[in-house]
Amino acid sequence: MKIMKKVICINFLIIVFLLIYSFYKDKVKYYTYKETRLMLGTQISLFGVSKNKNIKKHIEQAFDLVSKYDLKFSYYNPESELYQINNSDSIVFNIDDEFTEILLLAERIYYESNHLYDVTIGNIFDIWDFENEIIPDSLTIQSLLSQVGFDKLILQEGYLFKPKNIKINLNSICKGYIADRVVDFLINAGVKEAIVNCGGDIRFYSNNKKKWTVGIQNPRDRDTMIATLRIPDMAVVTSGDYERFFIIDENRYHHIINPLTGYPTNKIISATILSNFAFIADALSTAIMLMHPFEAIELIKTYPNTDGIIFFHDENEEIVSLKTENLNKWIK
């Protein structure tokens, strides 16, 4: 009888142990999902880690969110709000808080960069044909410069006042903004970790103070890294003259256009910005490309929790760098 009771007791303890183990196993099990889609004219990659089995569903919902923003900020989609603003006969437009937030940052950096960062560059950008490697006619460029200038816009209490001949291009800021909103969505969905990559505008998130390794491409050698960073949960965005470009008579023509001249800049060849917000890093990385290296570093310093490293040619055509002091703690 005692043996029977002992067996029953042992079996009971085994069952309890298995129940506890099963419960604990479920508690610590994580599900991962990654997907890449062609959206916003680039590759959008979303990765998430969660205790929730529905992580795939959450990633798919995040892509739906990207589609929603494409219908707001796309320069090329005829159904987008921005496209309709650019191609409307009206000069007054009602815009929501998100549209206003992006334009306010664009306006701030426009003045901070002495008008070198300018999202009203649409008409100039349109005449550069990087696919067929064609330099626009200089007279055409000169005639369109009068149709550029953020100071020609007026933002006031949810309204945008824009002259008919001005075209706004938000490609230098909207992908970062979208990355921020997608991370917010995934955090609310309960993810443990997330990586949102909107065509090179990357935002990292983890709930355990994880460090992420990020390589910065050598602007003159696609197969090598010029620097490696080890960063906490931040956004990292790199702009460079080596993605969309062509070379004629030893001159490099790339897609980052100086709005004051109508021609590509030739000062900085690569700029990487780290910040808590991807849309700040996105806009700053483009602005920095257009500035003098020393002025660029000073601008980065004015933004809280933001650091940067820039690469440019010295007088001997050697690649040299400047960086904010705090960036040293992230260099691996």
The 8 nearest C-alpha neighbors of each residue, nearest first, counted from 0:
[[1, 3, 2, 4, 5, 6, 7, 8],
 [0, 2, 4, 3, 5, 6, 7, 8],
 [1, 3, 5, 0, 4, 6, 7, 8],
 [4, 2, 0, 6, 5, 1, 7, 8],
 [5, 3, 7, 1, 6, 2, 8, 0],
 [4, 6, 2, 8, 3, 7, 1, 9],
 [7, 5, 9, 3, 8, 4, 10, 2],
 [8, 6, 4, 10, 5, 9, 11, 3],
 [9, 7, 5, 11, 6, 10, 4, 12],
 [8, 10, 6, 12, 11, 7, 5, 13],
 [11, 9, 13, 7, 12, 8, 6, 14],
 [10, 12, 8, 14, 9, 13, 7, 15],
 [11, 13, 15, 9, 14, 10, 16, 8],
 [14, 12, 16, 10, 11, 15, 17, 9],
 [13, 15, 17, 11, 16, 12, 18, 10],
 [16, 14, 12, 18, 13, 17, 19, 11],
 [17, 15, 13, 19, 14, 18, 20, 12],
 [18, 16, 20, 14, 19, 15, 21, 13],
 [17, 19, 21, 15, 16, 20, 22, 14],
 [18, 20, 22, 16, 17, 21, 23, 15],
 [21, 19, 17, 23, 22, 18, 24, 16],
 [20, 22, 24, 18, 19, 23, 17, 25],
 [21, 23, 19, 25, 20, 24, 18, 26],
 [24, 22, 26, 20, 25, 21, 19, 27],
 [25, 23, 21, 26, 27, 22, 20, 28],
 [26, 24, 22, 28, 23, 27, 21, 50],
 [25, 27, 23, 24, 28, 22, 50, 29],
 [26, 28, 24, 25, 23, 29, 50, 22],
 [29, 27, 25, 26, 24, 50, 30, 23],
 [30, 28, 50, 49, 27, 48, 31, 51],
 [29, 31, 49, 48, 50, 52, 51, 54],
 [32, 30, 48, 47, 49, 29, 54, 33],
 [31, 33, 47, 55, 46, 54, 48, 34],
 [34, 32, 46, 45, 47, 31, 35, 44],
 [33, 35, 45, 44, 46, 36, 32, 58],
 [36, 34, 44, 43, 45, 42, 37, 33],
 [35, 37, 43, 42, 38, 44, 34, 62],
 [36, 38, 42, 41, 43, 40, 35, 39],
 [37, 39, 40, 41, 36, 42, 43, 66],
 [40, 38, 41, 69, 73, 37, 42, 43],
 [39, 41, 38, 37, 42, 198, 75, 73],
 [40, 42, 198, 39, 38, 37, 43, 197],
 [43, 41, 37, 198, 36, 38, 44, 197],
 [42, 44, 197, 36, 35, 196, 198, 37],
 [45, 43, 35, 196, 34, 195, 42, 36],
 [44, 46, 195, 34, 33, 194, 196, 35],
 [47, 45, 33, 194, 193, 32, 195, 34],
 [46, 48, 193, 32, 31, 192, 190, 49],
 [49, 47, 31, 192, 191, 190, 30, 193],
 [48, 50, 190, 191, 51, 30, 29, 54],
 [51, 49, 29, 30, 28, 52, 48, 27],
 [50, 52, 49, 53, 54, 30, 29, 189],
 [53, 51, 54, 30, 50, 49, 55, 29],
 [54, 52, 56, 51, 55, 57, 49, 30],
 [53, 55, 57, 56, 52, 51, 58, 49],
 [56, 54, 58, 53, 57, 32, 59, 52],
 [55, 57, 59, 53, 54, 58, 60, 61],
 [56, 58, 60, 54, 59, 55, 61, 53],
 [59, 57, 61, 55, 60, 56, 54, 62],
 [58, 60, 56, 62, 61, 57, 55, 63],
 [61, 59, 63, 57, 62, 58, 56, 64],
 [60, 62, 58, 64, 63, 59, 181, 57],
 [63, 61, 65, 59, 64, 60, 66, 58],
 [64, 62, 60, 66, 61, 65, 67, 59],
 [63, 65, 61, 67, 62, 66, 60, 68],
 [64, 66, 62, 68, 67, 63, 69, 61],
 [67, 65, 69, 63, 64, 68, 62, 70],
 [66, 68, 64, 70, 65, 69, 63, 71],
 [67, 69, 71, 70, 65, 66, 72, 64],
 [68, 70, 66, 73, 71, 67, 72, 65],
 [71, 69, 79, 68, 67, 72, 80, 73],
 [70, 72, 80, 68, 79, 69, 81, 73],
 [71, 73, 81, 69, 68, 70, 74, 79],
 [74, 72, 69, 75, 76, 79, 71, 70],
 [75, 73, 82, 168, 76, 81, 72, 169],
 [74, 76, 73, 77, 82, 79, 78, 81],
 [75, 77, 78, 79, 73, 74, 82, 70],
 [78, 76, 79, 82, 75, 83, 74, 80],
 [79, 77, 76, 70, 80, 82, 83, 71],
 [80, 78, 70, 71, 82, 76, 81, 77],
 [79, 81, 71, 83, 82, 84, 70, 72],
 [82, 80, 84, 72, 83, 79, 71, 85],
 [83, 81, 85, 79, 84, 80, 74, 77],
 [82, 84, 86, 80, 81, 85, 87, 79],
 [85, 83, 81, 87, 82, 86, 80, 92],
 [86, 84, 82, 166, 83, 87, 81, 167],
 [87, 85, 83, 84, 82, 88, 163, 166],
 [88, 86, 89, 84, 83, 85, 163, 90],
 [87, 89, 163, 90, 86, 84, 85, 162],
 [88, 90, 87, 91, 163, 92, 84, 162],
 [89, 91, 161, 162, 160, 163, 92, 88],
 [92, 90, 160, 159, 89, 161, 158, 93],
 [93, 91, 159, 158, 94, 160, 90, 84],
 [92, 94, 158, 157, 159, 95, 91, 160],
 [95, 93, 157, 158, 98, 92, 99, 159],
 [94, 96, 98, 97, 157, 99, 93, 158],
 [95, 97, 99, 98, 100, 94, 157, 101],
 [98, 96, 100, 99, 95, 101, 94, 102],
 [97, 99, 101, 95, 100, 96, 94, 102],
 [98, 100, 96, 102, 97, 101, 103, 95],
 [101, 99, 97, 103, 98, 102, 96, 104],
 [100, 102, 104, 98, 103, 99, 105, 97],
 [101, 103, 105, 99, 104, 100, 106, 98],
 [102, 104, 106, 100, 105, 101, 99, 107],
 [105, 103, 107, 106, 101, 102, 108, 100],
 [106, 104, 102, 108, 103, 107, 109, 101],
 [105, 107, 109, 103, 104, 108, 102, 110],
 [108, 106, 104, 109, 105, 110, 103, 111],
 [107, 109, 111, 105, 110, 106, 112, 104],
 [110, 108, 114, 116, 106, 107, 112, 111],
 [109, 111, 113, 108, 112, 114, 107, 106],
 [110, 112, 108, 113, 109, 107, 298, 114],
 [113, 111, 115, 110, 114, 109, 108, 116],
 [112, 114, 110, 111, 115, 109, 116, 108],
 [115, 113, 109, 112, 110, 116, 117, 111],
 [116, 114, 112, 113, 117, 258, 289, 257],
 [117, 115, 109, 286, 114, 112, 108, 118],
 [116, 118, 119, 109, 115, 120, 149, 114],
 [117, 119, 168, 120, 167, 169, 116, 105],
 [120, 118, 167, 147, 117, 166, 121, 149],
 [119, 121, 118, 147, 123, 122, 124, 117],
 [122, 120, 166, 124, 168, 167, 123, 119],
 [121, 123, 125, 124, 120, 166, 143, 126],
 [124, 122, 125, 121, 120, 126, 261, 143],
 [123, 125, 121, 122, 126, 127, 120, 256],
 [126, 124, 122, 123, 127, 121, 128, 120],
 [125, 127, 124, 123, 128, 135, 122, 140],
 [128, 126, 125, 124, 135, 129, 134, 133],
 [129, 127, 133, 130, 131, 132, 126, 134],
 [130, 128, 132, 131, 127, 244, 133, 243],
 [129, 131, 128, 132, 133, 243, 244, 245],
 [130, 132, 129, 133, 128, 245, 134, 127],
 [133, 131, 129, 130, 128, 245, 134, 244],
 [132, 134, 128, 131, 135, 129, 127, 130],
 [133, 135, 127, 136, 132, 128, 252, 129],
 [136, 134, 127, 137, 126, 133, 140, 139],
 [135, 137, 139, 138, 140, 134, 141, 126],
 [138, 136, 140, 139, 141, 135, 134, 142],
 [139, 137, 141, 140, 136, 142, 135, 143],
 [140, 138, 142, 136, 137, 141, 143, 135],
 [141, 139, 137, 143, 138, 142, 261, 136],
 [140, 142, 138, 139, 144, 143, 137, 261],
 [141, 143, 139, 140, 144, 138, 145, 146],
 [144, 142, 140, 146, 145, 141, 139, 123],
 [143, 145, 146, 147, 141, 142, 140, 261],
 [144, 146, 143, 147, 142, 148, 141, 165],
 [147, 145, 144, 143, 165, 164, 148, 122],
 [148, 146, 119, 144, 120, 145, 165, 258],
 [147, 149, 150, 151, 119, 117, 146, 120],
 [150, 148, 151, 152, 119, 117, 106, 147],
 [149, 151, 148, 152, 153, 106, 109, 147],
 [150, 152, 149, 148, 153, 161, 162, 147],
 [153, 151, 161, 150, 149, 160, 154, 159],
 [152, 154, 160, 159, 155, 151, 161, 150],
 [155, 153, 159, 158, 160, 152, 156, 157],
 [154, 156, 158, 157, 153, 159, 160, 99],
 [157, 155, 158, 154, 159, 99, 94, 93],
 [158, 156, 94, 155, 93, 95, 159, 99],
 [159, 157, 93, 155, 92, 94, 156, 154],
 [158, 160, 154, 92, 91, 153, 161, 93],
 [159, 161, 91, 153, 90, 152, 92, 154],
 [160, 162, 90, 152, 159, 163, 91, 165],
 [163, 161, 90, 164, 165, 160, 152, 151],
 [164, 162, 165, 90, 88, 161, 89, 87],
 [163, 165, 162, 146, 166, 85, 161, 122],
 [166, 164, 146, 163, 162, 119, 147, 167],
 [167, 165, 121, 85, 119, 122, 168, 164],
 [168, 166, 119, 121, 118, 169, 120, 85],
 [167, 169, 118, 121, 170, 74, 119, 120],
 [170, 168, 171, 172, 173, 118, 167, 72],
 [169, 171, 172, 173, 168, 174, 74, 73],
 [172, 170, 169, 282, 281, 173, 285, 174],
 [171, 173, 282, 281, 278, 170, 169, 175],
 [172, 174, 176, 175, 169, 170, 177, 171],
 [175, 173, 177, 176, 172, 197, 178, 200],
 [174, 176, 278, 277, 178, 173, 281, 177],
 [175, 177, 278, 173, 179, 174, 178, 277],
 [176, 178, 174, 180, 179, 175, 173, 181],
 [179, 177, 175, 181, 176, 180, 195, 174],
 [180, 178, 176, 182, 177, 181, 277, 183],
 [179, 181, 183, 177, 182, 178, 184, 176],
 [182, 180, 184, 178, 183, 179, 61, 177],
 [183, 181, 185, 179, 184, 180, 186, 178],
 [184, 182, 180, 186, 181, 185, 179, 187],
 [183, 185, 181, 187, 182, 186, 180, 188],
 [184, 186, 188, 182, 187, 183, 190, 181],
 [187, 185, 189, 183, 188, 190, 184, 182],
 [186, 188, 184, 189, 185, 183, 190, 182],
 [189, 187, 185, 186, 190, 184, 57, 54],
 [190, 188, 186, 187, 185, 191, 49, 51],
 [191, 189, 49, 186, 192, 48, 185, 188],
 [190, 192, 49, 48, 206, 205, 189, 193],
 [193, 191, 205, 48, 204, 190, 47, 206],
 [192, 194, 47, 204, 46, 203, 48, 205],
 [195, 193, 203, 46, 202, 45, 196, 204],
 [194, 196, 45, 202, 201, 178, 44, 197],
 [197, 195, 201, 44, 200, 199, 43, 198],
 [198, 196, 43, 200, 199, 174, 201, 178],
 [197, 199, 42, 41, 200, 43, 196, 174],
 [200, 198, 197, 201, 196, 236, 237, 235],
 [199, 201, 236, 197, 196, 198, 175, 235],
 [202, 200, 196, 235, 234, 195, 199, 236],
 [201, 203, 234, 195, 233, 194, 277, 178],
 [204, 202, 194, 232, 233, 193, 234, 201],
 [205, 203, 232, 193, 192, 194, 202, 206],
 [206, 204, 192, 207, 191, 209, 208, 193],
 [205, 207, 191, 208, 192, 204, 209, 190],
 [206, 208, 209, 205, 191, 192, 204, 210],
 [209, 207, 206, 205, 210, 231, 232, 204],
 [208, 210, 207, 205, 231, 211, 232, 206],
 [211, 209, 231, 230, 229, 208, 212, 232],
 [210, 212, 230, 229, 231, 213, 209, 232],
 [213, 211, 229, 228, 230, 214, 210, 227],
 [214, 212, 228, 227, 229, 211, 215, 230],
 [213, 215, 227, 224, 226, 228, 216, 212],
 [216, 214, 226, 224, 225, 227, 217, 213],
 [217, 215, 224, 225, 218, 223, 214, 221],
 [216, 218, 225, 224, 220, 219, 223, 221],
 [219, 217, 220, 216, 241, 269, 268, 221],
 [218, 220, 217, 221, 241, 216, 223, 268],
 [221, 219, 217, 222, 223, 218, 216, 224],
 [220, 222, 223, 217, 216, 219, 218, 224],
 [221, 223, 220, 224, 217, 216, 219, 218],
 [224, 222, 217, 221, 220, 216, 225, 215],
 [225, 223, 216, 217, 215, 226, 214, 227],
 [224, 226, 217, 216, 215, 223, 227, 214],
 [227, 225, 215, 224, 214, 228, 216, 330],
 [228, 226, 214, 331, 213, 330, 215, 229],
 [227, 229, 330, 213, 331, 329, 212, 230],
 [230, 228, 212, 329, 211, 331, 330, 210],
 [229, 231, 211, 210, 329, 228, 212, 232],
 [232, 230, 210, 233, 211, 209, 208, 229],
 [233, 231, 204, 203, 205, 230, 210, 208],
 [234, 232, 275, 203, 274, 231, 202, 235],
 [233, 235, 202, 277, 274, 201, 273, 275],
 [234, 236, 273, 201, 272, 202, 200, 233],
 [235, 237, 200, 272, 271, 281, 280, 201],
 [238, 236, 271, 270, 284, 272, 239, 235],
 [239, 237, 270, 284, 269, 285, 271, 236],
 [240, 238, 269, 268, 241, 270, 237, 242],
 [239, 241, 268, 253, 242, 269, 244, 243],
 [240, 242, 239, 218, 243, 244, 253, 219],
 [243, 241, 240, 244, 239, 253, 254, 238],
 [244, 242, 253, 254, 241, 129, 240, 245],
 [243, 245, 253, 252, 242, 241, 129, 254],
 [244, 246, 252, 251, 132, 253, 247, 129],
 [245, 247, 251, 250, 249, 252, 248, 244],
 [246, 248, 250, 249, 245, 251, 252, 132],
 [249, 247, 250, 246, 251, 245, 252, 134],
 [250, 248, 247, 246, 251, 245, 252, 244],
 [251, 249, 247, 246, 248, 252, 245, 265],
 [250, 252, 246, 245, 253, 249, 244, 247],
 [253, 251, 244, 245, 263, 246, 250, 254],
 [254, 252, 244, 240, 243, 263, 255, 251],
 [253, 255, 243, 256, 244, 263, 252, 240],
 [256, 254, 263, 253, 264, 257, 240, 285],
 [255, 257, 263, 262, 254, 258, 264, 261],
 [256, 258, 259, 261, 263, 264, 260, 262],
 [259, 257, 261, 260, 256, 120, 115, 117],
 [258, 260, 257, 261, 115, 144, 114, 262],
 [261, 259, 262, 258, 257, 144, 141, 140],
 [260, 262, 258, 257, 140, 259, 256, 123],
 [261, 263, 256, 260, 257, 264, 258, 252],
 [264, 262, 256, 255, 257, 253, 252, 265],
 [263, 265, 257, 289, 266, 256, 262, 255],
 [266, 264, 267, 263, 268, 289, 251, 288],
 [265, 267, 264, 291, 311, 268, 289, 290],
 [268, 266, 311, 288, 269, 310, 265, 292],
 [267, 269, 311, 240, 239, 310, 266, 218],
 [270, 268, 239, 310, 309, 238, 267, 218],
 [271, 269, 309, 238, 237, 284, 308, 288],
 [272, 270, 237, 308, 307, 236, 284, 309],
 [271, 273, 307, 280, 236, 235, 284, 306],
 [274, 272, 235, 306, 305, 234, 307, 280],
 [275, 273, 305, 276, 234, 280, 233, 304],
 [274, 276, 233, 234, 304, 277, 305, 273],
 [277, 275, 274, 279, 278, 234, 179, 280],
 [276, 278, 175, 234, 280, 279, 281, 179],
 [277, 279, 175, 176, 281, 280, 172, 276],
 [278, 280, 281, 277, 282, 276, 283, 274],
 [281, 279, 277, 283, 272, 278, 282, 274],
 [282, 280, 278, 172, 175, 279, 284, 283],
 [281, 283, 172, 279, 285, 284, 171, 280],
 [284, 282, 286, 280, 285, 281, 287, 279],
 [283, 285, 287, 281, 282, 286, 238, 270],
 [286, 284, 288, 283, 287, 282, 238, 171],
 [285, 287, 283, 116, 288, 289, 284, 282],
 [286, 288, 295, 284, 290, 289, 285, 283],
 [289, 287, 267, 285, 286, 290, 270, 284],
 [290, 288, 287, 286, 264, 115, 257, 266],
 [291, 289, 287, 295, 288, 292, 294, 286],
 [290, 292, 294, 293, 295, 266, 289, 267],
 [293, 291, 295, 294, 290, 296, 267, 309],
 [294, 292, 295, 296, 291, 297, 321, 290],
 [293, 295, 297, 291, 296, 292, 298, 290],
 [294, 296, 292, 298, 287, 293, 297, 290],
 [297, 295, 299, 293, 298, 294, 292, 323],
 [296, 298, 294, 300, 295, 299, 293, 301],
 [297, 299, 295, 300, 296, 301, 294, 111],
 [300, 298, 296, 301, 297, 302, 306, 295],
 [299, 301, 297, 298, 302, 296, 306, 305],
 [300, 302, 299, 298, 303, 297, 305, 296],
 [303, 301, 300, 305, 299, 304, 298, 306],
 [304, 302, 305, 301, 300, 274, 306, 275],
 [305, 303, 274, 275, 302, 306, 273, 300],
 [304, 306, 274, 303, 273, 302, 299, 307],
 [307, 305, 273, 323, 272, 326, 299, 274],
 [306, 308, 272, 271, 322, 323, 273, 326],
 [307, 309, 322, 271, 321, 270, 323, 272],
 [308, 310, 270, 321, 320, 269, 322, 271],
 [309, 311, 320, 269, 319, 268, 267, 318],
 [312, 310, 267, 268, 318, 319, 320, 313],
 [313, 311, 318, 316, 317, 319, 314, 310],
 [312, 314, 316, 315, 317, 319, 318, 311],
 [313, 315, 316, 312, 317, 318, 311, 319],
 [314, 316, 313, 317, 312, 318, 319, 311],
 [317, 315, 312, 313, 314, 318, 311, 319],
 [318, 316, 312, 315, 313, 319, 314, 311],
 [317, 319, 312, 311, 310, 313, 316, 320],
 [320, 318, 310, 311, 312, 317, 313, 321],
 [321, 319, 310, 309, 311, 322, 308, 318],
 [320, 322, 309, 308, 310, 323, 319, 292],
 [323, 321, 308, 307, 309, 324, 326, 320],
 [322, 324, 326, 325, 307, 306, 296, 308],
 [323, 325, 326, 327, 322, 306, 328, 307],
 [326, 324, 327, 323, 328, 306, 329, 322],
 [325, 327, 329, 328, 324, 323, 306, 322],
 [326, 328, 330, 325, 329, 324, 323, 322],
 [327, 329, 326, 330, 325, 331, 229, 324],
 [330, 328, 229, 228, 326, 327, 230, 331],
 [331, 329, 228, 327, 328, 227, 229, 326],
 [330, 228, 227, 229, 329, 226, 328, 212]]
